Amino acid sequence: MDLENINAGELKEMCKAFNAMVDEYKEEFGSVGKLKLVGVKVADLAKNFIGAVDQVVSLCEQNEELEELVPEELANYYNSLADPDASTEPEEEPESEEEPEEEPEPEEEPTPKAKAKTTPKKKAEPKPKAEKKAKEPEEKSRYGHKLGSQAAALDDALFAKGGTYESLSKETGRSVPGVKSHIQHLKNMGIEIVEKDGFFKVKK
């Protein structure tokens, strides 16, 4: 993530949307806490935003119904920070708009109405949604998390060598609160995790 290229205005809007979500669903997300916007540097605000959403993601992993409460624009912005290369979808839409411009060339003049009806149908096709569904069948980690995600990296780290909250956070890129909630999530799944002097590891 390149913090220097983050749009400060957009980041603050997303933080406000996050705080509004926490206010509206205090029972579900009240434990996460709201983000402070005043007197915080853009880089620090971005890190705080990612850490807070990490906690929301962990809560959603424990209860999938909570995913419906997270605004789509908030989830998309979070994913764009975590995976900046995943923003290639909009390029397909303008291509469909060029096609109807070539159709009006035929001699038949009374047909523009019929053509006008076909163009909105193309725009109405939920192409982005179809692509999101295509991502679901991807391979999962040993504990059911998407490969390549921070959750999957935590699964492997806890299983292979274990670590403290801090070391696991540095190794996987997930915030310390996110690591804590992920460990609790695995315990809730029935996975036995041994803790000794702040060191956590899956019991094989």
CNS distance restraints for C-alpha pairs under 8 A (distance, minus, plus):
assign (resid   1 and name CA) (resid  81 and name CA) 6.14 0.50 0.50
assign (resid   1 and name CA) (resid  82 and name CA) 6.64 0.50 0.50
assign (resid   1 and name CA) (resid  83 and name CA) 7.92 0.50 0.50
assign (resid   1 and name CA) (resid  84 and name CA) 7.24 0.50 0.50
assign (resid   2 and name CA) (resid   6 and name CA) 7.14 0.50 0.50
assign (resid   3 and name CA) (resid  42 and name CA) 7.89 0.50 0.50
assign (resid   3 and name CA) (resid  43 and name CA) 5.68 0.50 0.50
assign (resid   3 and name CA) (resid  46 and name CA) 7.51 0.50 0.50
assign (resid   4 and name CA) (resid  43 and name CA) 7.60 0.50 0.50
assign (resid   6 and name CA) (resid  11 and name CA) 7.30 0.50 0.50
assign (resid   6 and name CA) (resid  42 and name CA) 7.97 0.50 0.50
assign (resid   7 and name CA) (resid  11 and name CA) 6.13 0.50 0.50
assign (resid   8 and name CA) (resid  12 and name CA) 6.21 0.50 0.50
assign (resid   8 and name CA) (resid  42 and name CA) 6.20 0.50 0.50
assign (resid   9 and name CA) (resid  13 and name CA) 6.34 0.50 0.50
assign (resid  10 and name CA) (resid  14 and name CA) 6.28 0.50 0.50
assign (resid  11 and name CA) (resid  15 and name CA) 6.20 0.50 0.50
assign (resid  11 and name CA) (resid  46 and name CA) 7.12 0.50 0.50
assign (resid  12 and name CA) (resid  16 and name CA) 6.14 0.50 0.50
assign (resid  12 and name CA) (resid  37 and name CA) 7.12 0.50 0.50
assign (resid  13 and name CA) (resid  17 and name CA) 6.23 0.50 0.50
assign (resid  14 and name CA) (resid  18 and name CA) 6.12 0.50 0.50
assign (resid  14 and name CA) (resid  74 and name CA) 6.23 0.50 0.50
assign (resid  14 and name CA) (resid  77 and name CA) 7.57 0.50 0.50
assign (resid  15 and name CA) (resid  19 and name CA) 6.23 0.50 0.50
assign (resid  15 and name CA) (resid  35 and name CA) 6.65 0.50 0.50
assign (resid  15 and name CA) (resid  37 and name CA) 7.65 0.50 0.50
assign (resid  15 and name CA) (resid  49 and name CA) 6.68 0.50 0.50
assign (resid  16 and name CA) (resid  20 and name CA) 6.14 0.50 0.50
assign (resid  17 and name CA) (resid  21 and name CA) 6.23 0.50 0.50
assign (resid  17 and name CA) (resid  74 and name CA) 7.17 0.50 0.50
assign (resid  18 and name CA) (resid  22 and name CA) 6.35 0.50 0.50
assign (resid  18 and name CA) (resid  34 and name CA) 7.55 0.50 0.50
assign (resid  18 and name CA) (resid  35 and name CA) 7.84 0.50 0.50
assign (resid  18 and name CA) (resid  74 and name CA) 7.17 0.50 0.50
assign (resid  19 and name CA) (resid  23 and name CA) 6.14 0.50 0.50
assign (resid  19 and name CA) (resid  34 and name CA) 5.18 0.50 0.50
assign (resid  19 and name CA) (resid  35 and name CA) 6.44 0.50 0.50
assign (resid  20 and name CA) (resid  24 and name CA) 6.11 0.50 0.50
assign (resid  21 and name CA) (resid  25 and name CA) 6.05 0.50 0.50
assign (resid  21 and name CA) (resid  69 and name CA) 7.92 0.50 0.50
assign (resid  21 and name CA) (resid  70 and name CA) 7.27 0.50 0.50
assign (resid  21 and name CA) (resid  71 and name CA) 7.93 0.50 0.50
assign (resid  22 and name CA) (resid  26 and name CA) 5.45 0.50 0.50
assign (resid  22 and name CA) (resid  29 and name CA) 5.50 0.50 0.50
assign (resid  22 and name CA) (resid  30 and name CA) 5.91 0.50 0.50
assign (resid  22 and name CA) (resid  32 and name CA) 7.78 0.50 0.50
assign (resid  22 and name CA) (resid  33 and name CA) 7.18 0.50 0.50
assign (resid  22 and name CA) (resid  34 and name CA) 6.70 0.50 0.50
assign (resid  23 and name CA) (resid  30 and name CA) 7.49 0.50 0.50
assign (resid  25 and name CA) (resid  29 and name CA) 5.92 0.50 0.50
assign (resid  25 and name CA) (resid  30 and name CA) 6.99 0.50 0.50
assign (resid  26 and name CA) (resid  30 and name CA) 4.13 0.50 0.50
assign (resid  26 and name CA) (resid  31 and name CA) 7.81 0.50 0.50
assign (resid  28 and name CA) (resid  66 and name CA) 7.62 0.50 0.50
assign (resid  29 and name CA) (resid  33 and name CA) 7.57 0.50 0.50
assign (resid  29 and name CA) (resid  56 and name CA) 7.00 0.50 0.50
assign (resid  32 and name CA) (resid  52 and name CA) 6.45 0.50 0.50
assign (resid  32 and name CA) (resid  55 and name CA) 6.54 0.50 0.50
assign (resid  32 and name CA) (resid  56 and name CA) 7.15 0.50 0.50
assign (resid  33 and name CA) (resid  52 and name CA) 7.77 0.50 0.50
assign (resid  35 and name CA) (resid  48 and name CA) 7.23 0.50 0.50
assign (resid  35 and name CA) (resid  49 and name CA) 7.14 0.50 0.50
assign (resid  35 and name CA) (resid  52 and name CA) 7.87 0.50 0.50
assign (resid  36 and name CA) (resid  40 and name CA) 7.26 0.50 0.50
assign (resid  36 and name CA) (resid  45 and name CA) 7.96 0.50 0.50
assign (resid  37 and name CA) (resid  45 and name CA) 7.28 0.50 0.50
assign (resid  40 and name CA) (resid  44 and name CA) 6.48 0.50 0.50
assign (resid  40 and name CA) (resid  45 and name CA) 6.03 0.50 0.50
assign (resid  41 and name CA) (resid  45 and name CA) 5.96 0.50 0.50
assign (resid  42 and name CA) (resid  46 and name CA) 6.12 0.50 0.50
assign (resid  43 and name CA) (resid  47 and name CA) 6.44 0.50 0.50
assign (resid  44 and name CA) (resid  48 and name CA) 6.13 0.50 0.50
assign (resid  45 and name CA) (resid  49 and name CA) 6.02 0.50 0.50
assign (resid  46 and name CA) (resid  50 and name CA) 6.25 0.50 0.50
assign (resid  47 and name CA) (resid  51 and name CA) 6.13 0.50 0.50
assign (resid  48 and name CA) (resid  52 and name CA) 6.09 0.50 0.50
assign (resid  49 and name CA) (resid  53 and name CA) 6.19 0.50 0.50
assign (resid  50 and name CA) (resid  54 and name CA) 5.99 0.50 0.50
assign (resid  50 and name CA) (resid  78 and name CA) 6.89 0.50 0.50
assign (resid  51 and name CA) (resid  55 and name CA) 6.59 0.50 0.50
assign (resid  51 and name CA) (resid 174 and name CA) 7.50 0.50 0.50
assign (resid  51 and name CA) (resid 175 and name CA) 5.39 0.50 0.50
assign (resid  51 and name CA) (resid 177 and name CA) 7.35 0.50 0.50
assign (resid  51 and name CA) (resid 178 and name CA) 6.99 0.50 0.50
assign (resid  52 and name CA) (resid  56 and name CA) 6.61 0.50 0.50
assign (resid  53 and name CA) (resid  57 and name CA) 6.08 0.50 0.50
assign (resid  53 and name CA) (resid  78 and name CA) 7.44 0.50 0.50
assign (resid  54 and name CA) (resid  58 and name CA) 6.29 0.50 0.50
assign (resid  54 and name CA) (resid 174 and name CA) 7.34 0.50 0.50
assign (resid  54 and name CA) (resid 175 and name CA) 7.12 0.50 0.50
assign (resid  54 and name CA) (resid 177 and name CA) 7.91 0.50 0.50
assign (resid  54 and name CA) (resid 178 and name CA) 5.44 0.50 0.50
assign (resid  55 and name CA) (resid  59 and name CA) 6.34 0.50 0.50
assign (resid  55 and name CA) (resid 177 and name CA) 6.54 0.50 0.50
assign (resid  55 and name CA) (resid 178 and name CA) 5.16 0.50 0.50
assign (resid  55 and name CA) (resid 181 and name CA) 6.93 0.50 0.50
assign (resid  56 and name CA) (resid  60 and name CA) 6.20 0.50 0.50
assign (resid  57 and name CA) (resid  61 and name CA) 6.21 0.50 0.50
assign (resid  58 and name CA) (resid  62 and name CA) 6.52 0.50 0.50
assign (resid  58 and name CA) (resid 178 and name CA) 6.69 0.50 0.50
assign (resid  58 and name CA) (resid 181 and name CA) 6.03 0.50 0.50
assign (resid  58 and name CA) (resid 182 and name CA) 6.01 0.50 0.50
assign (resid  58 and name CA) (resid 185 and name CA) 7.37 0.50 0.50
assign (resid  59 and name CA) (resid  63 and name CA) 6.26 0.50 0.50
assign (resid  59 and name CA) (resid  66 and name CA) 7.50 0.50 0.50
assign (resid  59 and name CA) (resid 181 and name CA) 7.63 0.50 0.50
assign (resid  60 and name CA) (resid  64 and name CA) 5.02 0.50 0.50
assign (resid  60 and name CA) (resid  65 and name CA) 7.12 0.50 0.50
assign (resid  60 and name CA) (resid  66 and name CA) 5.30 0.50 0.50
assign (resid  60 and name CA) (resid  67 and name CA) 5.64 0.50 0.50
assign (resid  61 and name CA) (resid 185 and name CA) 7.44 0.50 0.50
assign (resid  62 and name CA) (resid 185 and name CA) 6.04 0.50 0.50
assign (resid  63 and name CA) (resid  67 and name CA) 7.97 0.50 0.50
assign (resid  65 and name CA) (resid  69 and name CA) 7.83 0.50 0.50
assign (resid  66 and name CA) (resid  70 and name CA) 7.17 0.50 0.50
assign (resid  70 and name CA) (resid  74 and name CA) 7.01 0.50 0.50
assign (resid  70 and name CA) (resid  75 and name CA) 6.87 0.50 0.50
assign (resid  71 and name CA) (resid  75 and name CA) 6.46 0.50 0.50
assign (resid  72 and name CA) (resid  76 and name CA) 6.09 0.50 0.50
assign (resid  73 and name CA) (resid  77 and name CA) 6.12 0.50 0.50
assign (resid  74 and name CA) (resid  78 and name CA) 6.23 0.50 0.50
assign (resid  75 and name CA) (resid  79 and name CA) 6.18 0.50 0.50
assign (resid  76 and name CA) (resid  80 and name CA) 6.13 0.50 0.50
assign (resid  77 and name CA) (resid  81 and name CA) 6.46 0.50 0.50
assign (resid  78 and name CA) (resid  82 and name CA) 6.38 0.50 0.50
assign (resid  79 and name CA) (resid  83 and name CA) 5.63 0.50 0.50
assign (resid  79 and name CA) (resid  84 and name CA) 7.55 0.50 0.50
assign (resid  80 and name CA) (resid  84 and name CA) 4.78 0.50 0.50
assign (resid  80 and name CA) (resid  85 and name CA) 7.66 0.50 0.50
assign (resid  80 and name CA) (resid  86 and name CA) 6.74 0.50 0.50
assign (resid  80 and name CA) (resid  87 and name CA) 6.93 0.50 0.50
assign (resid  89 and name CA) (resid  93 and name CA) 7.94 0.50 0.50
assign (resid  89 and name CA) (resid 128 and name CA) 6.79 0.50 0.50
assign (resid  90 and name CA) (resid  94 and name CA) 7.62 0.50 0.50
assign (resid  91 and name CA) (resid  95 and name CA) 7.35 0.50 0.50
assign (resid  92 and name CA) (resid  96 and name CA) 7.15 0.50 0.50
assign (resid  93 and name CA) (resid  97 and name CA) 6.91 0.50 0.50
assign (resid  93 and name CA) (resid 123 and name CA) 7.61 0.50 0.50
assign (resid  94 and name CA) (resid  98 and name CA) 6.67 0.50 0.50
assign (resid  95 and name CA) (resid  99 and name CA) 7.07 0.50 0.50
assign (resid  96 and name CA) (resid 100 and name CA) 7.65 0.50 0.50
assign (resid  96 and name CA) (resid 122 and name CA) 7.18 0.50 0.50
assign (resid  96 and name CA) (resid 123 and name CA) 7.80 0.50 0.50
assign (resid  97 and name CA) (resid 101 and name CA) 7.39 0.50 0.50
assign (resid  97 and name CA) (resid 119 and name CA) 7.73 0.50 0.50
assign (resid  98 and name CA) (resid 102 and name CA) 7.20 0.50 0.50
assign (resid  99 and name CA) (resid 103 and name CA) 6.97 0.50 0.50
assign (resid 100 and name CA) (resid 104 and name CA) 7.22 0.50 0.50
assign (resid 100 and name CA) (resid 115 and name CA) 7.52 0.50 0.50
assign (resid 100 and name CA) (resid 119 and name CA) 6.80 0.50 0.50
assign (resid 104 and name CA) (resid 112 and name CA) 7.11 0.50 0.50
assign (resid 111 and name CA) (resid 115 and name CA) 6.57 0.50 0.50
assign (resid 112 and name CA) (resid 116 and name CA) 6.00 0.50 0.50
assign (resid 113 and name CA) (resid 117 and name CA) 6.48 0.50 0.50
assign (resid 114 and name CA) (resid 118 and name CA) 6.70 0.50 0.50
assign (resid 115 and name CA) (resid 119 and name CA) 6.58 0.50 0.50
assign (resid 116 and name CA) (resid 120 and name CA) 7.18 0.50 0.50
assign (resid 117 and name CA) (resid 121 and name CA) 6.97 0.50 0.50
assign (resid 118 and name CA) (resid 122 and name CA) 6.73 0.50 0.50
assign (resid 119 and name CA) (resid 123 and name CA) 6.54 0.50 0.50
assign (resid 120 and name CA) (resid 124 and name CA) 5.95 0.50 0.50
assign (resid 121 and name CA) (resid 125 and name CA) 6.50 0.50 0.50
assign (resid 126 and name CA) (resid 130 and name CA) 6.54 0.50 0.50
assign (resid 127 and name CA) (resid 131 and name CA) 6.46 0.50 0.50
assign (resid 128 and name CA) (resid 132 and name CA) 6.33 0.50 0.50
assign (resid 129 and name CA) (resid 133 and name CA) 6.37 0.50 0.50
assign (resid 130 and name CA) (resid 134 and name CA) 6.39 0.50 0.50
assign (resid 131 and name CA) (resid 135 and name CA) 6.72 0.50 0.50
assign (resid 132 and name CA) (resid 136 and name CA) 7.14 0.50 0.50
assign (resid 133 and name CA) (resid 137 and name CA) 7.91 0.50 0.50
assign (resid 138 and name CA) (resid 146 and name CA) 6.82 0.50 0.50
assign (resid 138 and name CA) (resid 147 and name CA) 7.51 0.50 0.50
assign (resid 139 and name CA) (resid 146 and name CA) 6.25 0.50 0.50
assign (resid 139 and name CA) (resid 147 and name CA) 5.92 0.50 0.50
assign (resid 140 and name CA) (resid 144 and name CA) 5.06 0.50 0.50
assign (resid 140 and name CA) (resid 145 and name CA) 5.04 0.50 0.50
assign (resid 140 and name CA) (resid 146 and name CA) 4.54 0.50 0.50
assign (resid 140 and name CA) (resid 147 and name CA) 5.21 0.50 0.50
assign (resid 140 and name CA) (resid 152 and name CA) 7.62 0.50 0.50
assign (resid 141 and name CA) (resid 145 and name CA) 5.01 0.50 0.50
assign (resid 141 and name CA) (resid 146 and name CA) 6.07 0.50 0.50
assign (resid 141 and name CA) (resid 147 and name CA) 5.56 0.50 0.50
assign (resid 141 and name CA) (resid 152 and name CA) 5.35 0.50 0.50
assign (resid 141 and name CA) (resid 155 and name CA) 7.07 0.50 0.50
assign (resid 141 and name CA) (resid 156 and name CA) 7.74 0.50 0.50
assign (resid 142 and name CA) (resid 152 and name CA) 7.90 0.50 0.50
assign (resid 142 and name CA) (resid 155 and name CA) 7.03 0.50 0.50
assign (resid 142 and name CA) (resid 156 and name CA) 7.67 0.50 0.50
assign (resid 143 and name CA) (resid 152 and name CA) 7.72 0.50 0.50
assign (resid 143 and name CA) (resid 155 and name CA) 6.63 0.50 0.50
assign (resid 143 and name CA) (resid 186 and name CA) 7.94 0.50 0.50
assign (resid 144 and name CA) (resid 152 and name CA) 7.90 0.50 0.50
assign (resid 145 and name CA) (resid 149 and name CA) 7.41 0.50 0.50
assign (resid 145 and name CA) (resid 151 and name CA) 6.11 0.50 0.50
assign (resid 145 and name CA) (resid 152 and name CA) 5.19 0.50 0.50
assign (resid 146 and name CA) (resid 151 and name CA) 7.48 0.50 0.50
assign (resid 146 and name CA) (resid 152 and name CA) 6.05 0.50 0.50
assign (resid 147 and name CA) (resid 152 and name CA) 5.52 0.50 0.50
assign (resid 147 and name CA) (resid 153 and name CA) 7.74 0.50 0.50
assign (resid 148 and name CA) (resid 152 and name CA) 6.43 0.50 0.50
assign (resid 148 and name CA) (resid 153 and name CA) 6.99 0.50 0.50
assign (resid 149 and name CA) (resid 153 and name CA) 6.38 0.50 0.50
assign (resid 150 and name CA) (resid 154 and name CA) 6.18 0.50 0.50
assign (resid 150 and name CA) (resid 172 and name CA) 5.78 0.50 0.50
assign (resid 150 and name CA) (resid 173 and name CA) 6.80 0.50 0.50
assign (resid 150 and name CA) (resid 174 and name CA) 6.23 0.50 0.50
assign (resid 151 and name CA) (resid 155 and name CA) 6.29 0.50 0.50
assign (resid 151 and name CA) (resid 182 and name CA) 7.32 0.50 0.50
assign (resid 152 and name CA) (resid 156 and name CA) 6.41 0.50 0.50
assign (resid 153 and name CA) (resid 157 and name CA) 6.12 0.50 0.50
assign (resid 153 and name CA) (resid 172 and name CA) 5.82 0.50 0.50
assign (resid 154 and name CA) (resid 158 and name CA) 5.96 0.50 0.50
assign (resid 154 and name CA) (resid 168 and name CA) 7.09 0.50 0.50
assign (resid 154 and name CA) (resid 172 and name CA) 6.30 0.50 0.50
assign (resid 154 and name CA) (resid 179 and name CA) 7.67 0.50 0.50
assign (resid 154 and name CA) (resid 182 and name CA) 7.98 0.50 0.50
assign (resid 155 and name CA) (resid 159 and name CA) 6.17 0.50 0.50
assign (resid 156 and name CA) (resid 160 and name CA) 5.86 0.50 0.50
assign (resid 157 and name CA) (resid 161 and name CA) 5.90 0.50 0.50
assign (resid 157 and name CA) (resid 162 and name CA) 5.56 0.50 0.50
assign (resid 157 and name CA) (resid 163 and name CA) 7.69 0.50 0.50
assign (resid 157 and name CA) (resid 168 and name CA) 7.26 0.50 0.50
assign (resid 158 and name CA) (resid 162 and name CA) 4.10 0.50 0.50
assign (resid 158 and name CA) (resid 163 and name CA) 6.94 0.50 0.50
assign (resid 158 and name CA) (resid 200 and name CA) 6.91 0.50 0.50
assign (resid 158 and name CA) (resid 201 and name CA) 4.94 0.50 0.50
assign (resid 158 and name CA) (resid 202 and name CA) 5.61 0.50 0.50
assign (resid 159 and name CA) (resid 201 and name CA) 6.22 0.50 0.50
assign (resid 159 and name CA) (resid 202 and name CA) 5.00 0.50 0.50
assign (resid 159 and name CA) (resid 203 and name CA) 7.67 0.50 0.50
assign (resid 159 and name CA) (resid 204 and name CA) 7.72 0.50 0.50
assign (resid 160 and name CA) (resid 201 and name CA) 7.91 0.50 0.50
assign (resid 160 and name CA) (resid 202 and name CA) 8.00 0.50 0.50
assign (resid 161 and name CA) (resid 201 and name CA) 6.65 0.50 0.50
assign (resid 162 and name CA) (resid 168 and name CA) 7.63 0.50 0.50
assign (resid 162 and name CA) (resid 199 and name CA) 6.97 0.50 0.50
assign (resid 162 and name CA) (resid 200 and name CA) 5.39 0.50 0.50
assign (resid 162 and name CA) (resid 201 and name CA) 4.20 0.50 0.50
assign (resid 162 and name CA) (resid 202 and name CA) 7.10 0.50 0.50
assign (resid 163 and name CA) (resid 167 and name CA) 5.79 0.50 0.50
assign (resid 163 and name CA) (resid 168 and name CA) 5.69 0.50 0.50
assign (resid 163 and name CA) (resid 199 and name CA) 5.12 0.50 0.50
assign (resid 163 and name CA) (resid 200 and name CA) 5.38 0.50 0.50
assign (resid 163 and name CA) (resid 201 and name CA) 6.69 0.50 0.50
assign (resid 164 and name CA) (resid 168 and name CA) 5.97 0.50 0.50
assign (resid 164 and name CA) (resid 198 and name CA) 5.72 0.50 0.50
assign (resid 164 and name CA) (resid 199 and name CA) 4.61 0.50 0.50
assign (resid 164 and name CA) (resid 200 and name CA) 6.06 0.50 0.50
assign (resid 165 and name CA) (resid 169 and name CA) 6.07 0.50 0.50
assign (resid 165 and name CA) (resid 176 and name CA) 5.81 0.50 0.50
assign (resid 165 and name CA) (resid 179 and name CA) 6.27 0.50 0.50
assign (resid 165 and name CA) (resid 180 and name CA) 6.82 0.50 0.50
assign (resid 165 and name CA) (resid 198 and name CA) 7.62 0.50 0.50
assign (resid 165 and name CA) (resid 199 and name CA) 7.71 0.50 0.50
assign (resid 166 and name CA) (resid 170 and name CA) 6.30 0.50 0.50
assign (resid 166 and name CA) (resid 176 and name CA) 6.25 0.50 0.50
assign (resid 167 and name CA) (resid 171 and name CA) 6.10 0.50 0.50
assign (resid 168 and name CA) (resid 172 and name CA) 6.03 0.50 0.50
assign (resid 168 and name CA) (resid 174 and name CA) 7.85 0.50 0.50
assign (resid 168 and name CA) (resid 179 and name CA) 7.10 0.50 0.50
assign (resid 169 and name CA) (resid 173 and name CA) 5.42 0.50 0.50
assign (resid 169 and name CA) (resid 174 and name CA) 4.98 0.50 0.50
assign (resid 169 and name CA) (resid 175 and name CA) 5.56 0.50 0.50
assign (resid 169 and name CA) (resid 176 and name CA) 5.57 0.50 0.50
assign (resid 169 and name CA) (resid 179 and name CA) 6.42 0.50 0.50
assign (resid 170 and name CA) (resid 174 and name CA) 7.25 0.50 0.50
assign (resid 174 and name CA) (resid 178 and name CA) 6.00 0.50 0.50
assign (resid 174 and name CA) (resid 179 and name CA) 6.42 0.50 0.50
assign (resid 175 and name CA) (resid 179 and name CA) 6.27 0.50 0.50
assign (resid 176 and name CA) (resid 180 and name CA) 6.29 0.50 0.50
assign (resid 177 and name CA) (resid 181 and name CA) 6.25 0.50 0.50
assign (resid 178 and name CA) (resid 182 and name CA) 6.05 0.50 0.50
assign (resid 179 and name CA) (resid 183 and name CA) 6.24 0.50 0.50
assign (resid 180 and name CA) (resid 184 and name CA) 6.40 0.50 0.50
assign (resid 181 and name CA) (resid 185 and name CA) 6.06 0.50 0.50
assign (resid 182 and name CA) (resid 186 and name CA) 6.29 0.50 0.50
assign (resid 183 and name CA) (resid 187 and name CA) 6.32 0.50 0.50
assign (resid 183 and name CA) (resid 193 and name CA) 7.93 0.50 0.50
assign (resid 184 and name CA) (resid 188 and name CA) 6.22 0.50 0.50
assign (resid 185 and name CA) (resid 189 and name CA) 6.45 0.50 0.50
assign (resid 186 and name CA) (resid 190 and name CA) 6.71 0.50 0.50
assign (resid 186 and name CA) (resid 191 and name CA) 5.58 0.50 0.50
assign (resid 187 and name CA) (resid 191 and name CA) 5.03 0.50 0.50
assign (resid 187 and name CA) (resid 192 and name CA) 6.21 0.50 0.50
assign (resid 187 and name CA) (resid 193 and name CA) 6.83 0.50 0.50
assign (resid 191 and name CA) (resid 202 and name CA) 7.35 0.50 0.50
assign (resid 192 and name CA) (resid 202 and name CA) 5.99 0.50 0.50
assign (resid 192 and name CA) (resid 203 and name CA) 5.70 0.50 0.50
assign (resid 193 and name CA) (resid 200 and name CA) 6.49 0.50 0.50
assign (resid 193 and name CA) (resid 201 and name CA) 5.45 0.50 0.50
assign (resid 193 and name CA) (resid 202 and name CA) 4.30 0.50 0.50
assign (resid 193 and name CA) (resid 203 and name CA) 5.58 0.50 0.50
assign (resid 194 and name CA) (resid 200 and name CA) 5.69 0.50 0.50
assign (resid 194 and name CA) (resid 201 and name CA) 5.38 0.50 0.50
assign (resid 194 and name CA) (resid 202 and name CA) 6.07 0.50 0.50
assign (resid 194 and name CA) (resid 203 and name CA) 6.06 0.50 0.50
assign (resid 195 and name CA) (resid 199 and name CA) 5.41 0.50 0.50
assign (resid 195 and name CA) (resid 200 and name CA) 4.59 0.50 0.50
assign (resid 195 and name CA) (resid 201 and name CA) 6.71 0.50 0.50
assign (resid 196 and name CA) (resid 200 and name CA) 6.71 0.50 0.50
